[in-house]
Amino acid sequence: MSGQGSSGNVIAAVCSFFIPGLGQLVQGRPIMALIHFCLAGLLWLILLGWIIHLWSILDAAWYKP
């Protein structure tokens, strides 16, 4: 994965669209993936998980190694 807009980042963003943190895991960032997954899970309990879910998608799409 070479950077923003690369096919790897697009795939990671699509993965994060379905499960928050999955895109970060695909990119090889397990700690950040766990943070996104746990925060989204906790915040979905009070109906604000969409914020973290969106952050997860954008973080995966804009990641520069």
mmCIF file as gemmi writes it, N, C-alpha and C atoms, coordinates in Angstrom:
data_model
loop_
_atom_site.group_PDB
_atom_site.id
_atom_site.type_symbol
_atom_site.label_atom_id
_atom_site.label_alt_id
_atom_site.label_comp_id
_atom_site.label_asym_id
_atom_site.label_entity_id
_atom_site.label_seq_id
_atom_site.pdbx_PDB_ins_code
_atom_site.Cartn_x
_atom_site.Cartn_y
_atom_site.Cartn_z
_atom_site.occupancy
_atom_site.B_iso_or_equiv
_atom_site.pdbx_formal_charge
_atom_site.auth_seq_id
_atom_site.auth_asym_id
_atom_site.pdbx_PDB_model_num
ATOM 1 N N . MET Axp A 1 ? 0.835 -1.173 0 1 0 ? 1 A 1
ATOM 2 C CA . MET Axp A 1 ? 0 0 0 1 0 ? 1 A 1
ATOM 3 C C . MET Axp A 1 ? 0.883 1.24 0 1 0 ? 1 A 1
ATOM 4 N N . SER Axp A 2 ? 0.671 2.083 -0.974 1 0 ? 2 A 1
ATOM 5 C CA . SER Axp A 2 ? 1.583 3.21 -1.124 1 0 ? 2 A 1
ATOM 6 C C . SER Axp A 2 ? 1.095 4.503 -0.495 1 0 ? 2 A 1
ATOM 7 N N . GLY Axp A 3 ? -0.161 4.684 -0.254 1 0 ? 3 A 1
ATOM 8 C CA . GLY Axp A 3 ? -0.623 5.918 0.371 1 0 ? 3 A 1
ATOM 9 C C . GLY Axp A 3 ? -2.062 6.223 0.029 1 0 ? 3 A 1
ATOM 10 N N . GLN Axp A 4 ? -2.464 7.449 0.343 1 0 ? 4 A 1
ATOM 11 C CA . GLN Axp A 4 ? -3.839 7.873 0.14 1 0 ? 4 A 1
ATOM 12 C C . GLN Axp A 4 ? -4.259 7.682 -1.305 1 0 ? 4 A 1
ATOM 13 N N . GLY Axp A 5 ? -5.439 7.096 -1.496 1 0 ? 5 A 1
ATOM 14 C CA . GLY Axp A 5 ? -5.964 6.871 -2.836 1 0 ? 5 A 1
ATOM 15 C C . GLY Axp A 5 ? -5.495 5.578 -3.475 1 0 ? 5 A 1
ATOM 16 N N . SER Axp A 6 ? -4.575 4.87 -2.83 1 0 ? 6 A 1
ATOM 17 C CA . SER Axp A 6 ? -4.108 3.611 -3.406 1 0 ? 6 A 1
ATOM 18 C C . SER Axp A 6 ? -5.208 2.566 -3.293 1 0 ? 6 A 1
ATOM 19 N N . SER Axp A 7 ? -5.101 1.527 -4.105 1 0 ? 7 A 1
ATOM 20 C CA . SER Axp A 7 ? -6.136 0.486 -4.082 1 0 ? 7 A 1
ATOM 21 C C . SER Axp A 7 ? -6.186 -0.207 -2.729 1 0 ? 7 A 1
ATOM 22 N N . GLY Axp A 8 ? -5.054 -0.308 -2.048 1 0 ? 8 A 1
ATOM 23 C CA . GLY Axp A 8 ? -5.037 -0.921 -0.717 1 0 ? 8 A 1
ATOM 24 C C . GLY Axp A 8 ? -5.837 -0.116 0.284 1 0 ? 8 A 1
ATOM 25 N N . ASN Axp A 9 ? -5.739 1.207 0.195 1 0 ? 9 A 1
ATOM 26 C CA . ASN Axp A 9 ? -6.508 2.055 1.107 1 0 ? 9 A 1
ATOM 27 C C . ASN Axp A 9 ? -7.997 2.012 0.776 1 0 ? 9 A 1
ATOM 28 N N . VAL Axp A 10 ? -8.335 1.878 -0.483 1 0 ? 10 A 1
ATOM 29 C CA . VAL Axp A 10 ? -9.744 1.777 -0.869 1 0 ? 10 A 1
ATOM 30 C C . VAL Axp A 10 ? -10.329 0.477 -0.335 1 0 ? 10 A 1
ATOM 31 N N . ILE Axp A 11 ? -9.583 -0.602 -0.455 1 0 ? 11 A 1
ATOM 32 C CA . ILE Axp A 11 ? -10.035 -1.891 0.079 1 0 ? 11 A 1
ATOM 33 C C . ILE Axp A 11 ? -10.187 -1.811 1.591 1 0 ? 11 A 1
ATOM 34 N N . ALA Axp A 12 ? -9.229 -1.172 2.261 1 0 ? 12 A 1
ATOM 35 C CA . ALA Axp A 12 ? -9.304 -1.023 3.713 1 0 ? 12 A 1
ATOM 36 C C . ALA Axp A 12 ? -10.51 -0.185 4.121 1 0 ? 12 A 1
ATOM 37 N N . ALA Axp A 13 ? -10.804 0.863 3.372 1 0 ? 13 A 1
ATOM 38 C CA . ALA Axp A 13 ? -11.966 1.702 3.677 1 0 ? 13 A 1
ATOM 39 C C . ALA Axp A 13 ? -13.261 0.924 3.5 1 0 ? 13 A 1
ATOM 40 N N . VAL Axp A 14 ? -13.331 0.101 2.476 1 0 ? 14 A 1
ATOM 41 C CA . VAL Axp A 14 ? -14.524 -0.719 2.255 1 0 ? 14 A 1
ATOM 42 C C . VAL Axp A 14 ? -14.679 -1.73 3.389 1 0 ? 14 A 1
ATOM 43 N N . CYS Axp A 15 ? -13.574 -2.308 3.837 1 0 ? 15 A 1
ATOM 44 C CA . CYS Axp A 15 ? -13.628 -3.24 4.972 1 0 ? 15 A 1
ATOM 45 C C . CYS Axp A 15 ? -14.13 -2.53 6.223 1 0 ? 15 A 1
ATOM 46 N N . SER Axp A 16 ? -13.648 -1.313 6.469 1 0 ? 16 A 1
ATOM 47 C CA . SER Axp A 16 ? -14.085 -0.555 7.637 1 0 ? 16 A 1
ATOM 48 C C . SER Axp A 16 ? -15.536 -0.113 7.517 1 0 ? 16 A 1
ATOM 49 N N . PHE Axp A 17 ? -16.042 -0.013 6.301 1 0 ? 17 A 1
ATOM 50 C CA . PHE Axp A 17 ? -17.453 0.321 6.115 1 0 ? 17 A 1
ATOM 51 C C . PHE Axp A 17 ? -18.339 -0.756 6.727 1 0 ? 17 A 1
ATOM 52 N N . PHE Axp A 18 ? -17.925 -2.015 6.582 1 0 ? 18 A 1
ATOM 53 C CA . PHE Axp A 18 ? -18.728 -3.121 7.086 1 0 ? 18 A 1
ATOM 54 C C . PHE Axp A 18 ? -18.484 -3.39 8.571 1 0 ? 18 A 1
ATOM 55 N N . ILE Axp A 19 ? -17.226 -3.352 8.995 1 0 ? 19 A 1
ATOM 56 C CA . ILE Axp A 19 ? -16.879 -3.572 10.408 1 0 ? 19 A 1
ATOM 57 C C . ILE Axp A 19 ? -15.835 -2.531 10.792 1 0 ? 19 A 1
ATOM 58 N N . PRO Axp A 20 ? -16.167 -1.648 11.731 1 0 ? 20 A 1
ATOM 59 C CA . PRO Axp A 20 ? -15.196 -0.624 12.141 1 0 ? 20 A 1
ATOM 60 C C . PRO Axp A 20 ? -13.917 -1.275 12.667 1 0 ? 20 A 1
ATOM 61 N N . GLY Axp A 21 ? -12.79 -0.85 12.151 1 0 ? 21 A 1
ATOM 62 C CA . GLY Axp A 21 ? -11.51 -1.389 12.576 1 0 ? 21 A 1
ATOM 63 C C . GLY Axp A 21 ? -10.956 -2.467 11.665 1 0 ? 21 A 1
ATOM 64 N N . LEU Axp A 22 ? -11.797 -3.066 10.845 1 0 ? 22 A 1
ATOM 65 C CA . LEU Axp A 22 ? -11.326 -4.127 9.956 1 0 ? 22 A 1
ATOM 66 C C . LEU Axp A 22 ? -10.345 -3.587 8.916 1 0 ? 22 A 1
ATOM 67 N N . GLY Axp A 23 ? -10.574 -2.381 8.447 1 0 ? 23 A 1
ATOM 68 C CA . GLY Axp A 23 ? -9.658 -1.773 7.483 1 0 ? 23 A 1
ATOM 69 C C . GLY Axp A 23 ? -8.287 -1.527 8.079 1 0 ? 23 A 1
ATOM 70 N N . GLN Axp A 24 ? -8.253 -1.095 9.339 1 0 ? 24 A 1
ATOM 71 C CA . GLN Axp A 24 ? -6.975 -0.894 10.017 1 0 ? 24 A 1
ATOM 72 C C . GLN Axp A 24 ? -6.262 -2.228 10.211 1 0 ? 24 A 1
ATOM 73 N N . LEU Axp A 25 ? -7.019 -3.276 10.481 1 0 ? 25 A 1
ATOM 74 C CA . LEU Axp A 25 ? -6.428 -4.598 10.627 1 0 ? 25 A 1
ATOM 75 C C . LEU Axp A 25 ? -5.845 -5.084 9.306 1 0 ? 25 A 1
ATOM 76 N N . VAL Axp A 26 ? -6.536 -4.823 8.205 1 0 ? 26 A 1
ATOM 77 C CA . VAL Axp A 26 ? -6.048 -5.179 6.872 1 0 ? 26 A 1
ATOM 78 C C . VAL Axp A 26 ? -4.747 -4.438 6.575 1 0 ? 26 A 1
ATOM 79 N N . GLN Axp A 27 ? -4.627 -3.202 7.068 1 0 ? 27 A 1
ATOM 80 C CA . GLN Axp A 27 ? -3.428 -2.403 6.851 1 0 ? 27 A 1
ATOM 81 C C . GLN Axp A 27 ? -2.288 -2.79 7.793 1 0 ? 27 A 1
ATOM 82 N N . GLY Axp A 28 ? -2.526 -3.71 8.702 1 0 ? 28 A 1
ATOM 83 C CA . GLY Axp A 28 ? -1.483 -4.147 9.619 1 0 ? 28 A 1
ATOM 84 C C . GLY Axp A 28 ? -1.344 -3.279 10.855 1 0 ? 28 A 1
ATOM 85 N N . ARG Axp A 29 ? -2.447 -2.654 11.296 1 0 ? 29 A 1
ATOM 86 C CA . ARG Axp A 29 ? -2.435 -1.793 12.479 1 0 ? 29 A 1
ATOM 87 C C . ARG Axp A 29 ? -3.405 -2.354 13.514 1 0 ? 29 A 1
ATOM 88 N N . PRO Axp A 30 ? -3.022 -3.439 14.209 1 0 ? 30 A 1
ATOM 89 C CA . PRO Axp A 30 ? -3.965 -4.116 15.11 1 0 ? 30 A 1
ATOM 90 C C . PRO Axp A 30 ? -4.389 -3.284 16.319 1 0 ? 30 A 1
ATOM 91 N N . ILE Axp A 31 ? -3.511 -2.445 16.861 1 0 ? 31 A 1
ATOM 92 C CA . ILE Axp A 31 ? -3.876 -1.637 18.028 1 0 ? 31 A 1
ATOM 93 C C . ILE Axp A 31 ? -4.947 -0.622 17.634 1 0 ? 31 A 1
ATOM 94 N N . MET Axp A 32 ? -4.756 0.064 16.516 1 0 ? 32 A 1
ATOM 95 C CA . MET Axp A 32 ? -5.741 1.038 16.048 1 0 ? 32 A 1
ATOM 96 C C . MET Axp A 32 ? -7.047 0.335 15.677 1 0 ? 32 A 1
ATOM 97 N N . ALA Axp A 33 ? -6.954 -0.869 15.123 1 0 ? 33 A 1
ATOM 98 C CA . ALA Axp A 33 ? -8.159 -1.632 14.789 1 0 ? 33 A 1
ATOM 99 C C . ALA Axp A 33 ? -8.961 -1.938 16.049 1 0 ? 33 A 1
ATOM 100 N N . LEU Axp A 34 ? -8.287 -2.337 17.099 1 0 ? 34 A 1
ATOM 101 C CA . LEU Axp A 34 ? -8.964 -2.641 18.361 1 0 ? 34 A 1
ATOM 102 C C . LEU Axp A 34 ? -9.615 -1.393 18.952 1 0 ? 34 A 1
ATOM 103 N N . ILE Axp A 35 ? -8.923 -0.266 18.865 1 0 ? 35 A 1
ATOM 104 C CA . ILE Axp A 35 ? -9.478 0.994 19.373 1 0 ? 35 A 1
ATOM 105 C C . ILE Axp A 35 ? -10.759 1.356 18.617 1 0 ? 35 A 1
ATOM 106 N N . HIS Axp A 36 ? -10.712 1.294 17.299 1 0 ? 36 A 1
ATOM 107 C CA . HIS Axp A 36 ? -11.888 1.64 16.494 1 0 ? 36 A 1
ATOM 108 C C . HIS Axp A 36 ? -13.044 0.683 16.782 1 0 ? 36 A 1
ATOM 109 N N . PHE Axp A 37 ? -12.747 -0.601 16.862 1 0 ? 37 A 1
ATOM 110 C CA . PHE Axp A 37 ? -13.791 -1.602 17.08 1 0 ? 37 A 1
ATOM 111 C C . PHE Axp A 37 ? -14.451 -1.428 18.443 1 0 ? 37 A 1
ATOM 112 N N . CYS Axp A 38 ? -13.643 -1.24 19.477 1 0 ? 38 A 1
ATOM 113 C CA . CYS Axp A 38 ? -14.189 -1.085 20.834 1 0 ? 38 A 1
ATOM 114 C C . CYS Axp A 38 ? -14.95 0.226 20.999 1 0 ? 38 A 1
ATOM 115 N N . LEU Axp A 39 ? -14.4 1.315 20.499 1 0 ? 39 A 1
ATOM 116 C CA . LEU Axp A 39 ? -15.096 2.6 20.608 1 0 ? 39 A 1
ATOM 117 C C . LEU Axp A 39 ? -16.42 2.584 19.853 1 0 ? 39 A 1
ATOM 118 N N . ALA Axp A 40 ? -16.423 2.017 18.674 1 0 ? 40 A 1
ATOM 119 C CA . ALA Axp A 40 ? -17.669 1.954 17.902 1 0 ? 40 A 1
ATOM 120 C C . ALA Axp A 40 ? -18.695 1.097 18.636 1 0 ? 40 A 1
ATOM 121 N N . GLY Axp A 41 ? -18.265 -0.026 19.184 1 0 ? 41 A 1
ATOM 122 C CA . GLY Axp A 41 ? -19.18 -0.887 19.927 1 0 ? 41 A 1
ATOM 123 C C . GLY Axp A 41 ? -19.774 -0.196 21.142 1 0 ? 41 A 1
ATOM 124 N N . LEU Axp A 42 ? -18.936 0.509 21.893 1 0 ? 42 A 1
ATOM 125 C CA . LEU Axp A 42 ? -19.424 1.214 23.075 1 0 ? 42 A 1
ATOM 126 C C . LEU Axp A 42 ? -20.363 2.355 22.707 1 0 ? 42 A 1
ATOM 127 N N . LEU Axp A 43 ? -19.997 3.118 21.692 1 0 ? 43 A 1
ATOM 128 C CA . LEU Axp A 43 ? -20.817 4.264 21.326 1 0 ? 43 A 1
ATOM 129 C C . LEU Axp A 43 ? -22.099 3.884 20.595 1 0 ? 43 A 1
ATOM 130 N N . TRP Axp A 44 ? -22.14 2.688 19.981 1 0 ? 44 A 1
ATOM 131 C CA . TRP Axp A 44 ? -23.4 2.274 19.36 1 0 ? 44 A 1
ATOM 132 C C . TRP Axp A 44 ? -24.461 2.027 20.422 1 0 ? 44 A 1
ATOM 133 N N . LEU Axp A 45 ? -24.041 1.768 21.651 1 0 ? 45 A 1
ATOM 134 C CA . LEU Axp A 45 ? -25.009 1.57 22.735 1 0 ? 45 A 1
ATOM 135 C C . LEU Axp A 45 ? -25.807 2.838 23.004 1 0 ? 45 A 1
ATOM 136 N N . ILE Axp A 46 ? -25.209 4.005 22.743 1 0 ? 46 A 1
ATOM 137 C CA . ILE Axp A 46 ? -25.928 5.268 22.936 1 0 ? 46 A 1
ATOM 138 C C . ILE Axp A 46 ? -26.194 5.961 21.591 1 0 ? 46 A 1
ATOM 139 N N . LEU Axp A 47 ? -26.197 5.167 20.533 1 0 ? 47 A 1
ATOM 140 C CA . LEU Axp A 47 ? -26.536 5.61 19.177 1 0 ? 47 A 1
ATOM 141 C C . LEU Axp A 47 ? -25.597 6.665 18.605 1 0 ? 47 A 1
ATOM 142 N N . LEU Axp A 48 ? -24.361 6.727 19.079 1 0 ? 48 A 1
ATOM 143 C CA . LEU Axp A 48 ? -23.374 7.633 18.502 1 0 ? 48 A 1
ATOM 144 C C . LEU Axp A 48 ? -22.223 6.875 17.839 1 0 ? 48 A 1
ATOM 145 N N . GLY Axp A 49 ? -22.392 5.586 17.652 1 0 ? 49 A 1
ATOM 146 C CA . GLY Axp A 49 ? -21.342 4.78 17.042 1 0 ? 49 A 1
ATOM 147 C C . GLY Axp A 49 ? -21.049 5.16 15.603 1 0 ? 49 A 1
ATOM 148 N N . TRP Axp A 50 ? -21.998 5.807 14.947 1 0 ? 50 A 1
ATOM 149 C CA . TRP Axp A 50 ? -21.783 6.2 13.559 1 0 ? 50 A 1
ATOM 150 C C . TRP Axp A 50 ? -20.611 7.171 13.439 1 0 ? 50 A 1
ATOM 151 N N . ILE Axp A 51 ? -20.346 7.941 14.498 1 0 ? 51 A 1
ATOM 152 C CA . ILE Axp A 51 ? -19.223 8.883 14.468 1 0 ? 51 A 1
ATOM 153 C C . ILE Axp A 51 ? -17.901 8.118 14.361 1 0 ? 51 A 1
ATOM 154 N N . ILE Axp A 52 ? -17.729 7.122 15.221 1 0 ? 52 A 1
ATOM 155 C CA . ILE Axp A 52 ? -16.507 6.308 15.198 1 0 ? 52 A 1
ATOM 156 C C . ILE Axp A 52 ? -16.462 5.474 13.927 1 0 ? 52 A 1
ATOM 157 N N . HIS Axp A 53 ? -17.608 4.984 13.489 1 0 ? 53 A 1
ATOM 158 C CA . HIS Axp A 53 ? -17.658 4.187 12.268 1 0 ? 53 A 1
ATOM 159 C C . HIS Axp A 53 ? -17.163 5.018 11.081 1 0 ? 53 A 1
ATOM 160 N N . LEU Axp A 54 ? -17.616 6.25 10.975 1 0 ? 54 A 1
ATOM 161 C CA . LEU Axp A 54 ? -17.167 7.145 9.909 1 0 ? 54 A 1
ATOM 162 C C . LEU Axp A 54 ? -15.681 7.462 10.052 1 0 ? 54 A 1
ATOM 163 N N . TRP Axp A 55 ? -15.232 7.71 11.28 1 0 ? 55 A 1
ATOM 164 C CA . TRP Axp A 55 ? -13.817 7.966 11.536 1 0 ? 55 A 1
ATOM 165 C C . TRP Axp A 55 ? -12.977 6.768 11.097 1 0 ? 55 A 1
ATOM 166 N N . SER Axp A 56 ? -13.448 5.559 11.371 1 0 ? 56 A 1
ATOM 167 C CA . SER Axp A 56 ? -12.726 4.35 10.988 1 0 ? 56 A 1
ATOM 168 C C . SER Axp A 56 ? -12.568 4.254 9.473 1 0 ? 56 A 1
ATOM 169 N N . ILE Axp A 57 ? -13.632 4.567 8.74 1 0 ? 57 A 1
ATOM 170 C CA . ILE Axp A 57 ? -13.581 4.516 7.275 1 0 ? 57 A 1
ATOM 171 C C . ILE Axp A 57 ? -12.591 5.549 6.74 1 0 ? 57 A 1
ATOM 172 N N . LEU Axp A 58 ? -12.687 6.782 7.251 1 0 ? 58 A 1
ATOM 173 C CA . LEU Axp A 58 ? -11.793 7.841 6.769 1 0 ? 58 A 1
ATOM 174 C C . LEU Axp A 58 ? -10.341 7.593 7.156 1 0 ? 58 A 1
ATOM 175 N N . ASP Axp A 59 ? -10.115 7.06 8.352 1 0 ? 59 A 1
ATOM 176 C CA . ASP Axp A 59 ? -8.753 6.751 8.785 1 0 ? 59 A 1
ATOM 177 C C . ASP Axp A 59 ? -8.118 5.699 7.88 1 0 ? 59 A 1
ATOM 178 N N . ALA Axp A 60 ? -8.892 4.694 7.508 1 0 ? 60 A 1
ATOM 179 C CA . ALA Axp A 60 ? -8.377 3.657 6.612 1 0 ? 60 A 1
ATOM 180 C C . ALA Axp A 60 ? -8.092 4.223 5.221 1 0 ? 60 A 1
ATOM 181 N N . ALA Axp A 61 ? -8.963 5.11 4.754 1 0 ? 61 A 1
ATOM 182 C CA . ALA Axp A 61 ? -8.795 5.662 3.414 1 0 ? 61 A 1
ATOM 183 C C . ALA Axp A 61 ? -7.634 6.638 3.317 1 0 ? 61 A 1
ATOM 184 N N . TRP Axp A 62 ? -7.369 7.398 4.396 1 0 ? 62 A 1
ATOM 185 C CA . TRP Axp A 62 ? -6.35 8.433 4.361 1 0 ? 62 A 1
ATOM 186 C C . TRP Axp A 62 ? -5.016 8.02 4.97 1 0 ? 62 A 1
ATOM 187 N N . TYR Axp A 63 ? -4.869 6.748 5.339 1 0 ? 63 A 1
ATOM 188 C CA . TYR Axp A 63 ? -3.649 6.28 6.002 1 0 ? 63 A 1
ATOM 189 C C . TYR Axp A 63 ? -2.441 6.372 5.076 1 0 ? 63 A 1
ATOM 190 N N . LYS Axp A 64 ? -1.356 6.93 5.609 1 0 ? 64 A 1
ATOM 191 C CA . LYS Axp A 64 ? -0.073 6.984 4.89 1 0 ? 64 A 1
ATOM 192 C C . LYS Axp A 64 ? 0.945 6.244 5.734 1 0 ? 64 A 1
ATOM 193 N N . PRO Axp A 65 ? 1.5 5.146 5.218 1 0 ? 65 A 1
ATOM 194 C CA . PRO Axp A 65 ? 2.46 4.359 6.018 1 0 ? 65 A 1
ATOM 195 C C . PRO Axp A 65 ? 3.76 5.112 6.288 1 0 ? 65 A 1
